[in-house]
Amino acid sequence: MTTITLNLIDYDGTARTFSARIGRSLMKASLDGGVDGVAADCGGCLTCATCHVVVAPEWLAKLPPRSADEEAMLDMAAHPREPGSRLSCQIQLTPELDGLVARVAPTQY
């Protein structure tokens, strides 16, 4: 099993570094890694925006563009959209994302 390292900052500022399997969504990896604040109410079906994260600027170019559905859900997220806002259910982990840094949006549950 090939893994990468992720660096997520919980809504309360706690930094977490953990490994996750390539191919898994960032949302599922965050839940597995015990990251607080990723509610993932819809289970990754792109219907709730409770897995909102803000990806560090230096990582944005390594991600695919947001789909129209992701854009629409981010417009309804509890935390205002930021330049690096993404729904973690829509980010599939790839080898290029080894070391990814993101923070959990503070108001999504």
MOPAC internal coordinates of N, CA, C and O (Angstrom, degrees):
PM7 1SCF
backbone

  N    0.0000 0     0.00 0     0.00 0    0    0    0
  C    1.4537 1     0.00 0     0.00 0    1    0    0
  C    1.5313 1   108.68 1     0.00 0    2    1    0
  O    1.2310 1   120.66 1   -56.08 1    3    2    1
  N    1.3123 1   116.35 1   123.92 1    3    2    1
  C    1.4528 1   121.42 1   179.11 1    5    3    2
  C    1.5202 1   109.13 1   -91.20 1    6    5    3
  O    1.2310 1   120.80 1   -46.48 1    7    6    5
  N    1.3196 1   116.08 1   133.52 1    7    6    5
  C    1.4587 1   120.63 1  -179.14 1    9    7    6
  C    1.5254 1   110.19 1  -126.37 1   10    9    7
  O    1.2310 1   121.52 1   -17.55 1   11   10    9
  N    1.3268 1   114.69 1   162.45 1   11   10    9
  C    1.4527 1   122.01 1   171.95 1   13   11   10
  C    1.5176 1   108.02 1  -126.58 1   14   13   11
  O    1.2310 1   120.76 1   -13.28 1   15   14   13
  N    1.3086 1   116.15 1   166.72 1   15   14   13
  C    1.4587 1   121.87 1   178.52 1   17   15   14
  C    1.5197 1   109.22 1  -101.02 1   18   17   15
  O    1.2310 1   121.14 1   -44.39 1   19   18   17
  N    1.3250 1   115.42 1   135.61 1   19   18   17
  C    1.4605 1   122.19 1   178.04 1   21   19   18
  C    1.5138 1   109.47 1  -119.51 1   22   21   19
  O    1.2310 1   120.82 1   -31.78 1   23   22   21
  N    1.3182 1   116.05 1   148.22 1   23   22   21
  C    1.4622 1   122.69 1   177.74 1   25   23   22
  C    1.5186 1   107.59 1  -126.14 1   26   25   23
  O    1.2310 1   120.48 1   -76.68 1   27   26   25
  N    1.3153 1   116.68 1   103.32 1   27   26   25
  C    1.4557 1   121.07 1   179.79 1   29   27   26
  C    1.5153 1   110.32 1  -115.82 1   30   29   27
  O    1.2310 1   121.66 1   -35.38 1   31   30   29
  N    1.3117 1   114.43 1   144.62 1   31   30   29
  C    1.4555 1   121.45 1   178.72 1   33   31   30
  C    1.5163 1   107.20 1  -109.39 1   34   33   31
  O    1.2310 1   120.64 1   -60.70 1   35   34   33
  N    1.3311 1   116.38 1   119.30 1   35   34   33
  C    1.4618 1   121.63 1   179.28 1   37   35   34
  C    1.5251 1   109.84 1   -63.08 1   38   37   35
  O    1.2310 1   121.18 1   -16.12 1   39   38   37
  N    1.3249 1   115.35 1   163.88 1   39   38   37
  C    1.4648 1   120.94 1   178.86 1   41   39   38
  C    1.5244 1   112.14 1   -58.22 1   42   41   39
  O    1.2310 1   119.72 1   155.68 1   43   42   41
  N    1.3525 1   118.15 1   -24.32 1   43   42   41
  C    1.4642 1   120.72 1  -179.47 1   45   43   42
  C    1.5280 1   112.52 1   -92.09 1   46   45   43
  O    1.2310 1   120.33 1  -175.71 1   47   46   45
  N    1.3385 1   116.97 1     4.29 1   47   46   45
  C    1.4587 1   121.24 1   177.67 1   49   47   46
  C    1.5183 1   114.83 1    95.98 1   50   49   47
  O    1.2310 1   119.80 1   176.87 1   51   50   49
  N    1.3196 1   117.99 1    -3.13 1   51   50   49
  C    1.4576 1   121.31 1   179.33 1   53   51   50
  C    1.5247 1   109.76 1   -72.99 1   54   53   51
  O    1.2310 1   120.62 1   -56.91 1   55   54   53
  N    1.3287 1   116.42 1   123.09 1   55   54   53
  C    1.4641 1   120.91 1   178.82 1   57   55   54
  C    1.5222 1   109.21 1   -86.04 1   58   57   55
  O    1.2310 1   121.00 1   -43.50 1   59   58   57
  N    1.3244 1   115.70 1   136.50 1   59   58   57
  C    1.4630 1   121.54 1   178.85 1   61   59   58
  C    1.5237 1   108.87 1  -128.55 1   62   61   59
  O    1.2310 1   121.12 1   -46.80 1   63   62   61
  N    1.3146 1   115.46 1   133.20 1   63   62   61
  C    1.4576 1   121.71 1   173.83 1   65   63   62
  C    1.5130 1   107.00 1  -118.69 1   66   65   63
  O    1.2310 1   120.50 1   -51.29 1   67   66   65
  N    1.3306 1   116.65 1   128.71 1   67   66   65
  C    1.4513 1   120.47 1  -178.28 1   69   67   66
  C    1.5224 1   109.66 1  -154.21 1   70   69   67
  O    1.2310 1   120.95 1   -13.88 1   71   70   69
  N    1.2999 1   115.79 1   166.12 1   71   70   69
  C    1.4623 1   122.07 1   178.98 1   73   71   70
  C    1.5149 1   109.82 1   -98.90 1   74   73   71
  O    1.2310 1   121.22 1   -29.01 1   75   74   73
  N    1.3302 1   115.28 1   150.99 1   75   74   73
  C    1.4546 1   120.80 1   177.98 1   77   75   74
  C    1.5259 1   109.39 1  -146.23 1   78   77   75
  O    1.2310 1   121.39 1   -28.09 1   79   78   77
  N    1.3179 1   114.94 1   151.91 1   79   78   77
  C    1.4630 1   120.63 1  -179.81 1   81   79   78
  C    1.5220 1   111.66 1   -72.86 1   82   81   79
  O    1.2310 1   120.94 1   -41.24 1   83   82   81
  N    1.3038 1   115.80 1   138.76 1   83   82   81
  C    1.4602 1   121.48 1   172.71 1   85   83   82
  C    1.5228 1   107.54 1   -63.05 1   86   85   83
  O    1.2310 1   120.96 1   -40.09 1   87   86   85
  N    1.3284 1   115.77 1   139.91 1   87   86   85
  C    1.4579 1   121.43 1  -179.36 1   89   87   86
  C    1.5153 1   113.44 1    96.82 1   90   89   87
  O    1.2310 1   120.16 1   160.77 1   91   90   89
  N    1.3250 1   117.30 1   -19.23 1   91   90   89
  C    1.4669 1   122.12 1   178.81 1   93   91   90
  C    1.5290 1   107.68 1   -78.59 1   94   93   91
  O    1.2310 1   119.78 1   -24.62 1   95   94   93
  N    1.3040 1   118.02 1   155.38 1   95   94   93
  C    1.4659 1   119.80 1   174.57 1   97   95   94
  C    1.5256 1   109.03 1   -78.18 1   98   97   95
  O    1.2310 1   120.89 1   -26.95 1   99   98   97
  N    1.3087 1   115.90 1   153.05 1   99   98   97
  C    1.4636 1   120.31 1   176.60 1  101   99   98
  C    1.5209 1   110.15 1   -60.77 1  102  101   99
  O    1.2310 1   119.83 1   146.13 1  103  102  101
  N    1.3261 1   117.93 1   -33.87 1  103  102  101
  C    1.4620 1   121.39 1   177.91 1  105  103  102
  C    1.5297 1   111.12 1   -61.13 1  106  105  103
  O    1.2310 1   120.54 1   128.82 1  107  106  105
  N    1.3359 1   116.58 1   -51.18 1  107  106  105
  C    1.4624 1   119.71 1  -178.92 1  109  107  106
  C    1.5253 1   111.10 1   -65.43 1  110  109  107
  O    1.2310 1   120.37 1   141.36 1  111  110  109
  N    1.3153 1   116.90 1   -38.64 1  111  110  109
  C    1.4662 1   120.34 1   177.69 1  113  111  110
  C    1.5204 1   110.56 1   -63.57 1  114  113  111
  O    1.2310 1   120.26 1   141.32 1  115  114  113
  N    1.3302 1   117.10 1   -38.68 1  115  114  113
  C    1.4696 1   121.11 1   178.77 1  117  115  114
  C    1.5194 1   110.99 1   -64.82 1  118  117  115
  O    1.2310 1   120.55 1   136.89 1  119  118  117
  N    1.3259 1   116.56 1   -43.11 1  119  118  117
  C    1.4619 1   120.05 1   177.45 1  121  119  118
  C    1.5238 1   110.64 1   -62.77 1  122  121  119
  O    1.2310 1   120.58 1   135.36 1  123  122  121
  N    1.3385 1   116.50 1   -44.64 1  123  122  121
  C    1.4637 1   120.79 1   178.00 1  125  123  122
  C    1.5245 1   111.58 1   -62.25 1  126  125  123
  O    1.2310 1   120.81 1   146.02 1  127  126  125
  N    1.3490 1   116.05 1   -33.98 1  127  126  125
  C    1.4612 1   121.53 1  -177.56 1  129  127  126
  C    1.5218 1   113.92 1   -83.99 1  130  129  127
  O    1.2310 1   119.96 1  -179.00 1  131  130  129
  N    1.3337 1   117.68 1     1.00 1  131  130  129
  C    1.4603 1   121.07 1   177.40 1  133  131  130
  C    1.5119 1   114.48 1    73.74 1  134  133  131
  O    1.2310 1   120.09 1  -153.71 1  135  134  133
  N    1.3230 1   117.42 1    26.29 1  135  134  133
  C    1.4683 1   121.18 1   179.85 1  137  135  134
  C    1.5214 1   108.88 1   -74.76 1  138  137  135
  O    1.2310 1   120.52 1   -57.65 1  139  138  137
  N    1.3225 1   116.60 1   122.35 1  139  138  137
  C    1.4646 1   121.36 1   178.35 1  141  139  138
  C    1.5244 1   110.32 1   -73.91 1  142  141  139
  O    1.2310 1   120.96 1   -35.96 1  143  142  141
  N    1.3172 1   115.76 1   144.04 1  143  142  141
  C    1.4489 1   121.14 1   173.73 1  145  143  142
  C    1.5063 1   115.09 1    99.52 1  146  145  143
  O    1.2310 1   119.37 1   166.98 1  147  146  145
  N    1.3197 1   118.81 1   -13.02 1  147  146  145
  C    1.4612 1   120.77 1   174.31 1  149  147  146
  C    1.5297 1   105.90 1   -89.75 1  150  149  147
  O    1.2310 1   120.96 1   -84.12 1  151  150  149
  N    1.3287 1   115.76 1    95.88 1  151  150  149
  C    1.4594 1   120.19 1  -175.97 1  153  151  150
  C    1.5262 1   111.76 1   -76.25 1  154  153  151
  O    1.2310 1   120.33 1   139.88 1  155  154  153
  N    1.3263 1   116.97 1   -40.12 1  155  154  153
  C    1.4658 1   122.11 1   177.45 1  157  155  154
  C    1.5287 1   111.96 1    51.64 1  158  157  155
  O    1.2310 1   120.84 1  -131.74 1  159  158  157
  N    1.3188 1   116.01 1    48.26 1  159  158  157
  C    1.4627 1   121.34 1  -175.87 1  161  159  158
  C    1.5210 1   113.84 1   -57.14 1  162  161  159
  O    1.2310 1   120.03 1   144.63 1  163  162  161
  N    1.3327 1   117.54 1   -35.37 1  163  162  161
  C    1.4725 1   119.72 1  -176.94 1  165  163  162
  C    1.5254 1   112.32 1   -91.32 1  166  165  163
  O    1.2310 1   120.01 1   178.57 1  167  166  165
  N    1.3159 1   117.59 1    -1.43 1  167  166  165
  C    1.4560 1   120.97 1   178.31 1  169  167  166
  C    1.5176 1   114.29 1    73.69 1  170  169  167
  O    1.2310 1   120.18 1  -162.86 1  171  170  169
  N    1.3139 1   117.27 1    17.14 1  171  170  169
  C    1.4535 1   120.56 1   177.66 1  173  171  170
  C    1.5130 1   114.53 1    97.21 1  174  173  171
  O    1.2310 1   120.27 1  -160.83 1  175  174  173
  N    1.3264 1   117.09 1    19.17 1  175  174  173
  C    1.4670 1   121.12 1  -178.38 1  177  175  174
  C    1.5338 1   113.57 1   -91.22 1  178  177  175
  O    1.2310 1   120.68 1  -175.40 1  179  178  177
  N    1.3250 1   116.31 1     4.60 1  179  178  177
  C    1.4735 1   122.11 1   178.04 1  181  179  178
  C    1.5269 1   112.14 1    65.30 1  182  181  179
  O    1.2310 1   121.09 1  -136.57 1  183  182  181
  N    1.3533 1   115.52 1    43.43 1  183  182  181
  C    1.4668 1   118.78 1  -179.63 1  185  183  182
  C    1.5269 1   113.56 1  -129.99 1  186  185  183
  O    1.2310 1   119.35 1  -170.76 1  187  186  185
  N    1.3570 1   118.85 1     9.24 1  187  186  185
  C    1.4687 1   116.59 1  -175.28 1  189  187  186
  C    1.5360 1   115.17 1  -138.76 1  190  189  187
  O    1.2310 1   118.54 1   153.04 1  191  190  189
  N    1.2887 1   120.38 1   -26.96 1  191  190  189
  C    1.4733 1   124.38 1  -179.15 1  193  191  190
  C    1.5305 1   113.54 1    66.81 1  194  193  191
  O    1.2310 1   119.45 1  -160.26 1  195  194  193
  N    1.3386 1   118.66 1    19.74 1  195  194  193
  C    1.4611 1   120.32 1   178.80 1  197  195  194
  C    1.5316 1   112.56 1   -90.51 1  198  197  195
  O    1.2310 1   120.86 1  -165.33 1  199  198  197
  N    1.3187 1   115.97 1    14.67 1  199  198  197
  C    1.4670 1   120.57 1   174.37 1  201  199  198
  C    1.5267 1   109.84 1  -119.16 1  202  201  199
  O    1.2310 1   120.98 1  -154.59 1  203  202  201
  N    1.3122 1   115.74 1    25.41 1  203  202  201
  C    1.4654 1   123.95 1  -177.45 1  205  203  202
  C    1.5260 1   110.27 1   -62.75 1  206  205  203
  O    1.2310 1   120.95 1   -54.47 1  207  206  205
  N    1.3216 1   115.78 1   125.53 1  207  206  205
  C    1.4581 1   122.50 1   173.62 1  209  207  206
  C    1.5242 1   108.46 1  -128.58 1  210  209  207
  O    1.2310 1   121.10 1   -18.17 1  211  210  209
  N    1.3236 1   115.51 1   161.83 1  211  210  209
  C    1.4610 1   121.08 1   175.30 1  213  211  210
  C    1.5196 1   106.88 1  -117.44 1  214  213  211
  O    1.2310 1   120.93 1   -67.95 1  215  214  213
  N    1.3129 1   115.82 1   112.05 1  215  214  213
  C    1.4548 1   122.68 1  -176.67 1  217  215  214
  C    1.5244 1   108.91 1   -80.82 1  218  217  215
  O    1.2310 1   120.80 1   -43.11 1  219  218  217
  N    1.3282 1   116.08 1   136.89 1  219  218  217
  C    1.4613 1   121.18 1   178.60 1  221  219  218
  C    1.5296 1   109.90 1   -58.77 1  222  221  219
  O    1.2310 1   120.10 1   -37.85 1  223  222  221
  N    1.3263 1   117.42 1   142.15 1  223  222  221
  C    1.4652 1   121.64 1  -174.21 1  225  223  222
  C    1.5255 1   114.97 1   -52.64 1  226  225  223
  O    1.2310 1   120.30 1   142.46 1  227  226  225
  N    1.3178 1   117.03 1   -37.54 1  227  226  225
  C    1.4660 1   119.63 1  -176.93 1  229  227  226
  C    1.5254 1   113.40 1   -69.14 1  230  229  227
  O    1.2310 1   119.69 1   170.28 1  231  230  229
  N    1.3226 1   118.20 1    -9.72 1  231  230  229
  C    1.4693 1   122.36 1  -179.29 1  233  231  230
  C    1.5191 1   112.94 1  -103.08 1  234  233  231
  O    1.2310 1   119.65 1   167.12 1  235  234  233
  N    1.3035 1   118.27 1   -12.88 1  235  234  233
  C    1.4671 1   121.16 1  -173.15 1  237  235  234
  C    1.5244 1   113.57 1   -60.13 1  238  237  235
  O    1.2310 1   119.81 1   140.84 1  239  238  237
  N    1.3194 1   117.98 1   -39.16 1  239  238  237
  C    1.4615 1   120.80 1  -178.02 1  241  239  238
  C    1.5259 1   112.38 1   -67.32 1  242  241  239
  O    1.2310 1   120.00 1   162.81 1  243  242  241
  N    1.3225 1   117.61 1   -17.19 1  243  242  241
  C    1.4657 1   121.34 1   179.77 1  245  243  242
  C    1.5242 1   112.39 1   -87.15 1  246  245  243
  O    1.2310 1   120.55 1   174.95 1  247  246  245
  N    1.3250 1   116.56 1    -5.05 1  247  246  245
  C    1.4640 1   121.37 1  -179.88 1  249  247  246
  C    1.5159 1   110.54 1  -100.12 1  250  249  247
  O    1.2310 1   120.27 1   -30.49 1  251  250  249
  N    1.3397 1   117.09 1   149.51 1  251  250  249
  C    1.4664 1   118.41 1   173.09 1  253  251  250
  C    1.5230 1   108.98 1   -68.85 1  254  253  251
  O    1.2310 1   120.30 1   -21.72 1  255  254  253
  N    1.3245 1   117.04 1   158.28 1  255  254  253
  C    1.4712 1   119.10 1   178.68 1  257  255  254
  C    1.5211 1   111.10 1   -63.18 1  258  257  255
  O    1.2310 1   121.13 1   -23.18 1  259  258  257
  N    1.3280 1   115.44 1   156.82 1  259  258  257
  C    1.4664 1   120.65 1   175.68 1  261  259  258
  C    1.5300 1   109.36 1   -68.54 1  262  261  259
  O    1.2310 1   121.00 1   -39.27 1  263  262  261
  N    1.3126 1   115.70 1   140.73 1  263  262  261
  C    1.4675 1   120.32 1   174.19 1  265  263  262
  C    1.5319 1   108.91 1   -76.71 1  266  265  263
  O    1.2310 1   120.58 1   -12.73 1  267  266  265
  N    1.3231 1   116.50 1   167.27 1  267  266  265
  C    1.4642 1   120.62 1   176.80 1  269  267  266
  C    1.5277 1   110.50 1   -60.89 1  270  269  267
  O    1.2310 1   120.09 1   142.21 1  271  270  269
  N    1.3383 1   117.42 1   -37.79 1  271  270  269
  C    1.4679 1   120.70 1   178.75 1  273  271  270
  C    1.5278 1   111.40 1   -65.69 1  274  273  271
  O    1.2310 1   120.39 1   138.59 1  275  274  273
  N    1.3381 1   116.86 1   -41.41 1  275  274  273
  C    1.4625 1   119.59 1   178.07 1  277  275  274
  C    1.5196 1   110.19 1   -64.66 1  278  277  275
  O    1.2310 1   120.28 1   138.06 1  279  278  277
  N    1.3355 1   117.07 1   -41.94 1  279  278  277
  C    1.4732 1   121.04 1   177.22 1  281  279  278
  C    1.5302 1   110.37 1   -57.05 1  282  281  279
  O    1.2310 1   120.44 1   134.47 1  283  282  281
  N    1.3200 1   116.76 1   -45.53 1  283  282  281
  C    1.4653 1   121.15 1  -178.92 1  285  283  282
  C    1.5232 1   111.52 1   -63.72 1  286  285  283
  O    1.2310 1   120.20 1   137.85 1  287  286  285
  N    1.3287 1   117.23 1   -42.15 1  287  286  285
  C    1.4635 1   119.87 1   179.78 1  289  287  286
  C    1.5277 1   111.07 1   -67.51 1  290  289  287
  O    1.2310 1   119.96 1   142.29 1  291  290  289
  N    1.3227 1   117.69 1   -37.71 1  291  290  289
  C    1.4670 1   119.83 1   177.97 1  293  291  290
  C    1.5284 1   111.32 1   -63.79 1  294  293  291
  O    1.2310 1   120.40 1   149.48 1  295  294  293
  N    1.3316 1   116.84 1   -30.52 1  295  294  293
  C    1.4682 1   119.91 1   176.33 1  297  295  294
  C    1.5204 1   111.57 1   -65.44 1  298  297  295
  O    1.2310 1   120.16 1   157.20 1  299  298  297
  N    1.3340 1   117.31 1   -22.80 1  299  298  297
  C    1.4629 1   121.36 1  -179.09 1  301  299  298
  C    1.5313 1   112.91 1  -102.73 1  302  301  299
  O    1.2310 1   120.13 1  -178.17 1  303  302  301
  N    1.3200 1   117.36 1     1.83 1  303  302  301
  C    1.4686 1   120.60 1  -178.54 1  305  303  302
  C    1.5200 1   110.43 1   -65.76 1  306  305  303
  O    1.2310 1   120.69 1   -30.25 1  307  306  305
  N    1.3240 1   116.28 1   149.75 1  307  306  305
  C    1.4657 1   121.64 1  -179.25 1  309  307  306
  C    1.5291 1   111.95 1   -65.70 1  310  309  307
  O    1.2310 1   120.25 1   143.70 1  311  310  309
  N    1.3270 1   117.12 1   -36.30 1  311  310  309
  C    1.4660 1   121.92 1   178.00 1  313  311  310
  C    1.5235 1   108.60 1   -90.51 1  314  313  311
  O    1.2310 1   119.59 1   -47.36 1  315  314  313
  N    1.3176 1   118.38 1   132.64 1  315  314  313
  C    1.4702 1   119.91 1  -179.66 1  317  315  314
  C    1.5294 1   111.60 1   -56.94 1  318  317  315
  O    1.2310 1   121.60 1   -36.83 1  319  318  317
  N    1.3041 1   114.55 1   143.17 1  319  318  317
  C    1.4593 1   121.85 1   179.06 1  321  319  318
  C    1.5293 1   110.72 1   -61.10 1  322  321  319
  O    1.2310 1   121.52 1   -39.00 1  323  322  321
  N    1.3239 1   114.70 1   141.00 1  323  322  321
  C    1.4618 1   122.62 1   175.18 1  325  323  322
  C    1.5280 1   106.90 1  -121.84 1  326  325  323
  O    1.2310 1   119.41 1   -13.04 1  327  326  325
  N    1.3394 1   118.74 1   166.96 1  327  326  325
  C    1.4697 1   119.68 1  -179.59 1  329  327  326
  C    1.5310 1   113.85 1   -54.17 1  330  329  327
  O    1.2310 1   119.55 1   144.98 1  331  330  329
  N    1.3130 1   118.46 1   -35.02 1  331  330  329
  C    1.4638 1   121.57 1  -178.75 1  333  331  330
  C    1.5092 1   114.53 1   -96.02 1  334  333  331
  O    1.2310 1   119.89 1  -168.05 1  335  334  333
  N    1.3217 1   117.81 1    11.95 1  335  334  333
  C    1.4737 1   120.77 1  -177.52 1  337  335  334
  C    1.5196 1   111.35 1   -64.40 1  338  337  335
  O    1.2310 1   121.73 1   -47.79 1  339  338  337
  N    1.3213 1   114.29 1   132.21 1  339  338  337
  C    1.4696 1   122.29 1   175.87 1  341  339  338
  C    1.5196 1   108.01 1  -146.34 1  342  341  339
  O    1.2310 1   120.65 1   -22.93 1  343  342  341
  N    1.3095 1   116.37 1   157.07 1  343  342  341
  C    1.4569 1   121.35 1   169.52 1  345  343  342
  C    1.5158 1   106.18 1   -92.54 1  346  345  343
  O    1.2310 1   120.96 1   -58.08 1  347  346  345
  N    1.3145 1   115.77 1   121.92 1  347  346  345
  C    1.4695 1   119.01 1  -173.71 1  349  347  346
  C    1.5258 1   112.84 1   -64.95 1  350  349  347
  O    1.2310 1   119.96 1   160.59 1  351  350  349
  N    1.3310 1   117.69 1   -19.41 1  351  350  349
  C    1.4707 1   119.81 1   176.19 1  353  351  350
  C    1.5173 1   111.72 1   -69.51 1  354  353  351
  O    1.2310 1   120.15 1   162.49 1  355  354  353
  N    1.3137 1   117.31 1   -17.51 1  355  354  353
  C    1.4566 1   121.66 1  -177.59 1  357  355  354
  C    1.5260 1   113.46 1   -98.42 1  358  357  355
  O    1.2310 1   120.10 1  -178.19 1  359  358  357
  N    1.3175 1   117.40 1     1.81 1  359  358  357
  C    1.4651 1   121.38 1   179.25 1  361  359  358
  C    1.5208 1   108.49 1  -104.66 1  362  361  359
  O    1.2310 1   120.84 1   -68.76 1  363  362  361
  N    1.3124 1   115.99 1   111.24 1  363  362  361
  C    1.4656 1   121.35 1   175.93 1  365  363  362
  C    1.5286 1   108.00 1   -89.35 1  366  365  363
  O    1.2310 1   120.70 1   -48.95 1  367  366  365
  N    1.3088 1   116.27 1   131.05 1  367  366  365
  C    1.4575 1   120.92 1  -176.70 1  369  367  366
  C    1.5230 1   110.65 1   -74.84 1  370  369  367
  O    1.2310 1   121.48 1   -49.40 1  371  370  369
  N    1.3205 1   114.78 1   130.60 1  371  370  369
  C    1.4615 1   123.79 1   179.42 1  373  371  370
  C    1.5230 1   108.67 1  -127.91 1  374  373  371
  O    1.2310 1   119.77 1   -15.58 1  375  374  373
  N    1.3231 1   118.05 1   164.42 1  375  374  373
  C    1.4682 1   119.40 1   178.03 1  377  375  374
  C    1.5314 1   112.81 1   -56.99 1  378  377  375
  O    1.2310 1   120.12 1   149.71 1  379  378  377
  N    1.3356 1   117.38 1   -30.29 1  379  378  377
  C    1.4649 1   121.45 1  -179.65 1  381  379  378
  C    1.5277 1   112.39 1   -67.11 1  382  381  379
  O    1.2310 1   120.32 1   163.18 1  383  382  381
  N    1.3244 1   117.00 1   -16.82 1  383  382  381
  C    1.4666 1   120.81 1  -178.71 1  385  383  382
  C    1.5315 1   112.60 1   -94.81 1  386  385  383
  O    1.2310 1   120.05 1  -169.28 1  387  386  385
  N    1.3172 1   117.51 1    10.72 1  387  386  385
  C    1.4734 1   120.64 1   177.34 1  389  387  386
  C    1.5224 1   109.23 1   -61.09 1  390  389  387
  O    1.2310 1   120.38 1   -61.14 1  391  390  389
  N    1.3301 1   116.87 1   118.86 1  391  390  389
  C    1.4544 1   122.72 1  -178.35 1  393  391  390
  C    1.5175 1   113.80 1    97.52 1  394  393  391
  O    1.2310 1   119.91 1  -177.72 1  395  394  393
  N    1.3241 1   117.77 1     2.28 1  395  394  393
  C    1.4614 1   123.00 1  -178.47 1  397  395  394
  C    1.5261 1   111.41 1   -44.87 1  398  397  395
  O    1.2310 1   121.18 1   -41.11 1  399  398  397
  N    1.3304 1   115.34 1   138.89 1  399  398  397
  C    1.4611 1   121.87 1   177.15 1  401  399  398
  C    1.5258 1   108.05 1  -121.24 1  402  401  399
  O    1.2310 1   120.91 1   -51.28 1  403  402  401
  N    1.3314 1   115.86 1   128.72 1  403  402  401
  C    1.4725 1   121.88 1   177.47 1  405  403  402
  C    1.5131 1   108.07 1  -151.53 1  406  405  403
  O    1.2310 1   121.04 1   -20.57 1  407  406  405
  N    1.3227 1   115.61 1   159.43 1  407  406  405
  C    1.4651 1   120.09 1   174.37 1  409  407  406
  C    1.5128 1   109.21 1  -124.17 1  410  409  407
  O    1.2310 1   121.08 1   -32.09 1  411  410  409
  N    1.3047 1   115.53 1   147.91 1  411  410  409
  C    1.4585 1   121.98 1  -179.25 1  413  411  410
  C    1.5292 1   108.74 1   -78.49 1  414  413  411
  O    1.2310 1   120.76 1   -46.10 1  415  414  413
  N    1.3219 1   116.16 1   133.90 1  415  414  413
  C    1.4568 1   120.15 1   176.06 1  417  415  414
  C    1.5265 1   108.96 1   -61.44 1  418  417  415
  O    1.2310 1   119.81 1   -41.58 1  419  418  417
  N    1.3277 1   117.96 1   138.42 1  419  418  417
  C    1.4692 1   120.44 1  -171.09 1  421  419  418
  C    1.5284 1   116.37 1   -75.86 1  422  421  419
  O    1.2310 1   119.15 1   158.77 1  423  422  421
  N    1.2892 1   119.23 1   -21.23 1  423  422  421
  C    1.4732 1   119.52 1  -173.37 1  425  423  422
  C    1.5094 1   111.17 1  -127.83 1  426  425  423
  O    1.2310 1   120.24 1  -104.01 1  427  426  425
  N    1.3216 1   117.14 1    75.99 1  427  426  425
  C    1.4632 1   118.00 1  -179.45 1  429  427  426
  C    1.5153 1   113.53 1  -130.54 1  430  429  427
  O    1.2310 1   120.05 1  -165.49 1  431  430  429
  N    1.3008 1   117.51 1    14.51 1  431  430  429
  C    1.4604 1   118.33 1   177.79 1  433  431  430
  C    1.5036 1   109.61 1  -140.31 1  434  433  431
  O    1.2310 1   120.10 1   180.00 1  435  434  433

